[in-house]
Amino acid sequence: MLAGALLCIRATIWLNLLPLPAEVLLEAMCIGIAAAAYFFMFFKVVRKNMDRIGRLPERACLFAFTSWKGYLICRNGRRAPHR
């Protein structure tokens, strides 16, 4: 959460250096890209997870809520080299 706040502060400082029309255009483009990414990527993942969880039996194992790909991502994320 702190990293997100710091990135927003840096973006505000950076955008204030631009003239107003360029600033507004850049902000609009970024909002459009974020909305498209949400709609085409995040929404699809959420829908797949909802369908998968909906197919589970009423009493399912705790580990059944996460797909096997999620466990691979977590495992590989912990093994990433630290700099």
VOBANU-171450 format. One record per atom (N, C-alpha, C, O): atom name; z, x, y. Coordinates in Angstrom, 1 decimal, always signed. Example, Ala and Ser with C-alpha at 12.3 -4.5 7.8 and 13.67 -1.06 7.14 Angstrom:
<rs>
    a        Z        X        Y
    N     +7.8    +13.2     -5.7
   CA     +7.8    +12.3     -4.5
    C     +7.8    +13.2     -3.3
    O     +8.5    +14.2     -3.3
    N     +7.1    +12.8     -2.2
   CA     +7.1    +13.7     -1.1
    C     +7.9    +12.9     +0.0
    O     +8.0    +13.4     +1.1
</rs>
This chain:
<rs>
    a        Z        X        Y
    N     +0.0     +0.8     -1.2
   CA     +0.0     +0.0     +0.0
    C     +0.0     +0.9     +1.3
    O     -0.7     +0.6     +2.2
    N     +0.7     +2.0     +1.2
   CA     +0.8     +2.9     +2.3
    C     -0.6     +3.5     +2.6
    O     -1.0     +3.7     +3.7
    N     -1.3     +3.8     +1.5
   CA     -2.6     +4.5     +1.6
    C     -3.6     +3.5     +2.3
    O     -4.4     +3.9     +3.1
    N     -3.5     +2.2     +1.9
   CA     -4.4     +1.2     +2.6
    C     -4.1     +1.1     +4.1
    O     -5.0     +0.9     +4.9
    N     -2.8     +1.1     +4.4
   CA     -2.4     +0.9     +5.8
    C     -2.9     +2.2     +6.6
    O     -3.4     +2.0     +7.7
    N     -2.8     +3.3     +6.0
   CA     -3.3     +4.6     +6.7
    C     -4.8     +4.5     +6.9
    O     -5.3     +5.0     +7.9
    N     -5.5     +4.1     +5.9
   CA     -6.9     +4.0     +6.0
    C     -7.4     +3.0     +7.1
    O     -8.3     +3.2     +7.8
    N     -6.6     +1.9     +7.2
   CA     -7.0     +0.9     +8.2
    C     -6.7     +1.5     +9.6
    O     -7.5     +1.3    +10.5
    N     -5.6     +2.3     +9.8
   CA     -5.3     +2.9    +11.0
    C     -6.4     +3.9    +11.4
    O     -6.9     +4.0    +12.5
    N     -6.8     +4.7    +10.4
   CA     -7.9     +5.7    +10.6
    C     -9.2     +5.0    +11.0
    O    -10.0     +5.5    +11.9
    N     -9.5     +3.9    +10.3
   CA    -10.8     +3.2    +10.6
    C    -10.7     +2.6    +12.0
    O    -11.8     +2.6    +12.7
    N     -9.6     +2.1    +12.5
   CA     -9.5     +1.6    +13.8
    C     -9.7     +2.7    +14.9
    O    -10.4     +2.5    +15.8
    N     -9.1     +3.8    +14.6
   CA     -9.3     +5.0    +15.6
    C    -10.8     +5.4    +15.6
    O    -11.4     +5.6    +16.6
    N    -11.4     +5.4    +14.4
   CA    -12.8     +5.8    +14.3
    C    -13.7     +4.8    +15.0
    O    -14.7     +5.2    +15.7
    N    -13.4     +3.5    +14.7
   CA    -14.3     +2.5    +15.3
    C    -14.2     +2.4    +16.8
    O    -15.1     +2.0    +17.5
    N    -13.0     +2.8    +17.4
   CA    -12.8     +2.7    +18.8
    C    -13.7     +3.8    +19.5
    O    -13.9     +3.7    +20.7
    N    -14.2     +4.8    +18.8
   CA    -15.0     +5.8    +19.4
    C    -16.4     +5.3    +19.6
    O    -17.2     +5.9    +20.4
    N    -16.8     +4.2    +18.9
   CA    -18.2     +3.7    +19.0
    C    -18.3     +2.7    +20.2
    O    -17.3     +2.1    +20.6
    N    -19.5     +2.5    +20.7
   CA    -19.7     +1.5    +21.7
    C    -19.5     +0.1    +21.0
    O    -19.7     +0.0    +19.8
    N    -19.2     -0.9    +21.8
   CA    -18.8     -2.2    +21.2
    C    -19.9     -2.8    +20.3
    O    -19.6     -3.3    +19.3
    N    -21.2     -2.9    +20.7
   CA    -22.2     -3.5    +19.8
    C    -22.3     -2.8    +18.5
    O    -22.4     -3.4    +17.5
    N    -22.2     -1.5    +18.5
   CA    -22.3     -0.7    +17.2
    C    -21.0     -1.0    +16.4
    O    -21.1     -1.1    +15.2
    N    -19.9     -1.1    +17.0
   CA    -18.6     -1.4    +16.3
    C    -18.7     -2.7    +15.7
    O    -18.3     -2.9    +14.5
    N    -19.1     -3.7    +16.4
   CA    -19.2     -5.1    +15.8
    C    -20.2     -5.1    +14.7
    O    -20.0     -5.8    +13.6
    N    -21.3     -4.5    +14.8
   CA    -22.4     -4.5    +13.8
    C    -21.8     -3.8    +12.5
    O    -22.0     -4.3    +11.4
    N    -21.2     -2.7    +12.7
   CA    -20.6     -1.9    +11.5
    C    -19.5     -2.8    +10.8
    O    -19.5     -2.8     +9.6
    N    -18.7     -3.4    +11.6
   CA    -17.6     -4.3    +11.0
    C    -18.3     -5.4    +10.2
    O    -17.8     -5.8     +9.2
    N    -19.3     -6.0    +10.8
   CA    -19.9     -7.2    +10.1
    C    -20.6     -6.7     +8.8
    O    -20.6     -7.4     +7.8
    N    -21.2     -5.5     +8.9
   CA    -21.9     -5.0     +7.6
    C    -20.8     -4.7     +6.6
    O    -21.0     -5.0     +5.4
    N    -19.7     -4.2     +6.9
   CA    -18.6     -3.8     +6.0
    C    -18.0     -5.1     +5.4
    O    -17.7     -5.2     +4.2
    N    -17.8     -6.1     +6.2
   CA    -17.3     -7.4     +5.7
    C    -18.3     -8.0     +4.7
    O    -17.9     -8.6     +3.7
    N    -19.6     -7.9     +5.0
   CA    -20.6     -8.5     +4.1
    C    -20.7     -7.7     +2.8
    O    -20.8     -8.3     +1.7
    N    -20.6     -6.4     +2.9
   CA    -20.6     -5.6     +1.6
    C    -19.3     -5.9     +0.8
    O    -19.4     -6.0     -0.4
    N    -18.2     -6.1     +1.5
   CA    -16.9     -6.4     +0.7
    C    -17.0     -7.8     +0.1
    O    -16.6     -7.9     -1.0
    N    -17.6     -8.7     +0.8
   CA    -17.7    -10.1     +0.3
    C    -18.7    -10.1     -0.9
    O    -18.4    -10.7     -1.9
    N    -19.8     -9.4     -0.8
   CA    -20.7     -9.3     -1.9
    C    -20.1     -8.6     -3.2
    O    -20.3     -9.1     -4.3
    N    -19.3     -7.5     -2.9
   CA    -18.7     -6.8     -4.0
    C    -17.6     -7.8     -4.7
    O    -17.5     -7.8     -5.9
    N    -16.9     -8.5     -3.9
   CA    -15.9     -9.4     -4.5
    C    -16.6    -10.5     -5.3
    O    -16.2    -10.8     -6.4
    N    -17.7    -11.1     -4.7
   CA    -18.3    -12.2     -5.4
    C    -19.0    -11.7     -6.7
    O    -18.9    -12.4     -7.7
    N    -19.8    -10.6     -6.6
   CA    -20.6    -10.2     -7.8
    C    -19.9     -9.3     -8.8
    O    -20.3     -9.3     -9.9
    N    -18.8     -8.7     -8.4
   CA    -18.1     -7.8     -9.4
    C    -16.7     -8.3     -9.7
    O    -16.4     -8.6    -10.9
    N    -15.8     -8.5     -8.8
   CA    -14.5     -8.9     -9.0
    C    -14.4    -10.3     -9.7
    O    -13.7    -10.5    -10.6
    N    -15.2    -11.2     -9.1
   CA    -15.1    -12.6     -9.6
    C    -15.6    -12.7    -11.1
    O    -15.1    -13.4    -11.9
    N    -16.6    -11.9    -11.4
   CA    -17.1    -11.8    -12.8
    C    -16.1    -11.3    -13.7
    O    -15.9    -11.8    -14.8
    N    -15.3    -10.3    -13.3
   CA    -14.3     -9.7    -14.2
    C    -13.2    -10.7    -14.4
    O    -12.7    -10.9    -15.5
    N    -12.8    -11.4    -13.3
   CA    -11.7    -12.4    -13.4
    C    -12.2    -13.5    -14.3
    O    -11.4    -14.0    -15.2
    N    -13.4    -14.0    -14.2
   CA    -13.9    -15.1    -15.0
    C    -13.9    -14.7    -16.5
    O    -13.5    -15.4    -17.4
    N    -14.3    -13.4    -16.8
   CA    -14.3    -13.0    -18.2
    C    -12.9    -12.9    -18.8
    O    -12.7    -13.3    -19.9
    N    -12.0    -12.4    -18.0
   CA    -10.6    -12.4    -18.4
    C    -10.0    -13.8    -18.6
    O     -9.2    -14.0    -19.6
    N    -10.3    -14.7    -17.7
   CA     -9.8    -16.0    -17.9
    C    -10.3    -16.7    -19.2
    O     -9.6    -17.4    -19.9
    N    -11.6    -16.5    -19.4
   CA    -12.2    -17.0    -20.7
    C    -11.6    -16.4    -21.9
    O    -11.3    -17.1    -22.9
    N    -11.3    -15.1    -21.9
   CA    -10.7    -14.4    -23.0
    C     -9.3    -14.8    -23.2
    O     -8.9    -15.1    -24.4
    N     -8.5    -15.0    -22.2
   CA     -7.1    -15.4    -22.3
    C     -7.1    -16.9    -22.8
    O     -6.2    -17.3    -23.5
    N     -8.1    -17.7    -22.3
   CA     -8.1    -19.1    -22.7
    C     -8.4    -19.3    -24.2
    O     -8.0    -20.3    -24.8
    N     -9.1    -18.3    -24.8
   CA     -9.4    -18.4    -26.3
    C     -8.2    -17.9    -27.1
    O     -8.3    -18.0    -28.4
    N     -7.2    -17.3    -26.5
   CA     -6.0    -16.8    -27.3
    C     -5.2    -18.0    -27.9
    O     -5.2    -19.1    -27.3
    N     -4.6    -17.8    -29.0
   CA     -3.7    -18.8    -29.5
    C     -2.5    -19.1    -28.6
    O     -2.3    -18.3    -27.7
    N     -1.8    -20.2    -28.8
   CA     -0.7    -20.5    -27.9
    C     +0.3    -19.5    -27.9
    O     +0.9    -19.2    -26.8
    N     +0.6    -18.9    -29.0
   CA     +1.6    -17.8    -29.1
    C     +0.9    -16.5    -29.4
    O     +0.6    -16.2    -30.6
    N     +0.6    -15.8    -28.4
   CA     -0.2    -14.6    -28.5
    C     +0.7    -13.4    -28.3
    O     +1.8    -13.5    -27.6
    N     +0.3    -12.2    -28.8
   CA     +1.0    -11.0    -28.6
    C     +0.9    -10.6    -27.1
    O     -0.1    -10.9    -26.4
    N     +1.9     -9.9    -26.6
   CA     +1.9     -9.5    -25.2
    C     +0.7     -8.6    -24.9
    O     +0.2     -8.7    -23.8
    N     +0.3     -7.8    -25.8
   CA     -0.8     -6.8    -25.6
    C     -2.1     -7.5    -25.6
    O     -3.1     -6.9    -25.3
    N     -2.2     -8.7    -26.0
   CA     -3.5     -9.5    -26.1
    C     -4.0     -9.9    -24.7
    O     -5.2    -10.2    -24.6
    N     -3.2     -9.8    -23.7
   CA     -3.6    -10.2    -22.4
    C     -4.5     -9.2    -21.7
    O     -5.3     -9.6    -20.8
    N     -4.5     -8.0    -22.1
   CA     -5.3     -7.0    -21.6
    C     -6.4     -6.6    -22.6
    O     -6.1     -6.4    -23.8
    N     -7.6     -6.5    -22.2
   CA     -8.7     -6.2    -23.1
    C     -8.6     -4.7    -23.5
    O     -7.9     -3.9    -22.9
    N     -9.3     -4.4    -24.6
   CA     -9.2     -3.0    -25.1
    C     -9.7     -2.0    -24.1
    O     -9.3     -0.8    -24.1
    N    -10.6     -2.4    -23.3
   CA    -11.2     -1.5    -22.3
    C    -10.1     -1.1    -21.2
    O    -10.1     +0.0    -20.7
    N     -9.2     -2.0    -20.9
   CA     -8.1     -1.8    -20.0
    C     -7.2     -0.7    -20.5
    O     -6.8     +0.2    -19.7
    N     -7.0     -0.7    -21.8
   CA     -6.1     +0.4    -22.4
    C     -6.8     +1.7    -22.3
    O     -6.2     +2.8    -22.1
    N     -8.1     +1.7    -22.5
   CA     -8.9     +3.0    -22.4
    C     -8.8     +3.6    -21.0
    O     -8.7     +4.8    -20.8
    N     -9.0     +2.7    -20.0
   CA     -9.0     +3.1    -18.6
    C     -7.6     +3.7    -18.3
    O     -7.5     +4.7    -17.6
    N     -6.5     +3.0    -18.7
   CA     -5.2     +3.5    -18.4
    C     -5.0     +4.8    -19.1
    O     -4.4     +5.7    -18.5
    N     -5.4     +5.0    -20.3
   CA     -5.2     +6.2    -21.0
    C     -5.9     +7.4    -20.3
    O     -5.4     +8.4    -20.1
    N     -7.2     +7.1    -20.0
   CA     -8.0     +8.2    -19.4
    C     -7.5     +8.5    -17.9
    O     -7.6     +9.6    -17.5
    N     -6.9     +7.5    -17.3
   CA     -6.4     +7.7    -15.9
    C     -5.2     +8.6    -15.9
    O     -5.0     +9.4    -15.0
    N     -4.4     +8.5    -17.0
   CA     -3.2     +9.4    -17.0
    C     -3.6    +10.8    -17.4
    O     -2.8    +11.7    -17.1
    N     -4.7    +11.0    -18.0
   CA     -5.1    +12.3    -18.5
    C     -5.9    +13.0    -17.5
    O     -6.4    +14.2    -17.7
    N     -6.2    +12.4    -16.3
   CA     -7.0    +13.0    -15.3
    C     -6.3    +14.3    -14.7
    O     -5.1    +14.2    -14.5
    N     -7.0    +15.3    -14.5
   CA     -6.4    +16.5    -14.0
    C     -5.8    +16.3    -12.5
    O     -6.5    +15.6    -11.7
    N     -4.7    +16.9    -12.3
   CA     -4.1    +16.7    -10.9
    C     -4.5    +18.0    -10.1
    O     -4.5    +19.1    -10.7
    N     -4.7    +17.8     -8.9
   CA     -5.1    +19.0     -8.1
    C     -4.0    +19.4     -7.1
    O     -4.1    +20.3     -6.4
</rs>
